[in-house]
Amino acid sequence: MSKIKVFLGGYINYTNAQNLNCRAVAEYLDKDKFEVLALTTHFGRSESFEANTFKCLKPFSFSKHLGFLWGMLNSDVAYFPKHVDTPLWVLKLAKLLKKPVFTTIEGNVTDLSKPNLIALFGSENNMKNHFSYFKQVFGITRFLIQETQSVISINNIPLLLGVNVHQFNSKIAQNLRSIVFVGGLIKRKRIDEFLLLAKFYPQINFNIIGNGPERDNLEKNASSNVVFHGELSQDKIDAIFQQSDIMFLPSKSEGFPKVILEAASAGIPSVVYNSYGASKWMKHRINGFIANDFNEVKSIINELLNDSVSLQKSSENAVKLAKRFDWKNIIIDWEKVIVNLHNGQ
């Protein structure tokens, strides 16, 4: 039986959430059943991948179109997660060639607290026209499906994203001594609240992993117990995780933050807000903590400072949460989607 050729429309050698997801899918798809095609960039990392790749050279704005054309002509099924960055002509070509394409929604389409998809496309009509070319559109959480189905035709079953559990060394947190944040230093992430929490707890170390336009202002307002690490390699992130006991993500607008699973892989439970459906995949005080407001965040911190047993149990369960989302398990659903699309379902 011939292999199904799958084109993953992301640049798998360049760090970006969608690119990293494409890279993971390329790694975990069964190579006896699927042949993987993907893109790389001339400015990304130079390494080997478990995929046939097209390297987009200079000028990138032109060569990426050649890459998409190469992928479409040589594939049976295509996945395009990078919505605004996927040229419309590619989707029109897929329709002309009768090749099934699918995508995932990873953030709220109409969320006014950040540049939502409608704004990025310029209008709701432009966005709807873009998604009309897809055979299947999936949300990565049930919450996103509920929030999106009024404006986009979307599958009612989520297509979950996974985590490479093996990339992190797990440990069980014993006492609350260090809190970590991972993400872009942009206003939507609300890192100023992370800094505020640090001022309330001078006895705790606070580590910030990531970079962005807000870094200079944030550093000026940070207390002495906050360390900015910038962007780090995987092994250095793991080293910080080994010193961390919980993660606090102050954002109130997310899809499904991958860093929660990455931290959980290292035995670090997360404290998050309830505004983006965390209760759909996290159990409060079991494998993480869900707060309604900043005062509740402080209450959680106080609780963990006084109850090391609660921290230890949530740390143990965080590892179990990560294993449930291990790409080795999640990829089975992706393979079913690809096979069904290839078979015309």
DATA-V813415 format. One record per backbone hydrogen bond with DSSP energy under -1.0 kcal/mol. CO is the residue of the C=O (numbers start at 1). NH is the residue of the N-H. Records with the same first field share a line. If there is no record, write none. Layout:
CO: NH  NH
This chain:
4: 35
5: 76  77
6: 37
7: 79
8: 10
10: 39
11: 14
13: 45
16: 20
17: 21
18: 22
19: 23
20: 24
21: 25
22: 26
23: 27
24: 28
25: 29
30: 33  34
33: 4
35: 6
36: 52
37: 8
38: 54
39: 12
40: 56
49: 51
52: 38
54: 40
56: 42
59: 62  63
60: 64
62: 65  66
63: 67
64: 68
65: 69
66: 70
67: 71
68: 72
69: 73
70: 74
77: 7
78: 102
79: 9
81: 83
83: 86
87: 90
88: 92
89: 93
90: 94
91: 95
92: 96
93: 97
94: 99
100: 78
101: 135  136
102: 80
103: 138
105: 140
109: 118
114: 116
116: 120
117: 121
123: 127
124: 128
125: 129
126: 130
127: 131
128: 132
130: 133
131: 134
136: 103
137: 155
138: 105
139: 159
141: 145
142: 146
143: 147
144: 148
145: 149
148: 151  152
163: 165  327
164: 167
165: 168
175: 177
177: 205
178: 245  246
179: 207
180: 248
181: 209
184: 186
185: 214
186: 189
187: 190
190: 193
191: 195
192: 196
193: 197
194: 198
195: 199
196: 200
197: 201
201: 204
205: 179
206: 227
207: 181
208: 229
209: 183
211: 185
212: 215
214: 218
215: 219
216: 220
217: 221
223: 226
225: 206
227: 208
230: 210
233: 237
234: 238
235: 239
236: 240
237: 241
238: 242
240: 243
241: 244
246: 180
247: 271
257: 260
258: 262
259: 263
260: 264
261: 265
263: 266  268
264: 267
269: 247
270: 289
271: 249
272: 291
277: 280
278: 281  282
283: 286  287
288: 285
289: 272
291: 274
293: 297
294: 298
295: 299
296: 300
297: 301
298: 302
299: 303
300: 304
301: 305
302: 306
307: 311
308: 312
309: 313
310: 314
311: 315
312: 316
313: 317
314: 318
315: 319
316: 320
317: 321
318: 322
319: 323
320: 324
321: 325
323: 326
325: 163
326: 329  330
327: 331
330: 333  334
331: 335
332: 336
333: 337
334: 338
335: 339
336: 340
337: 341
338: 342
339: 343
340: 345
341: 344
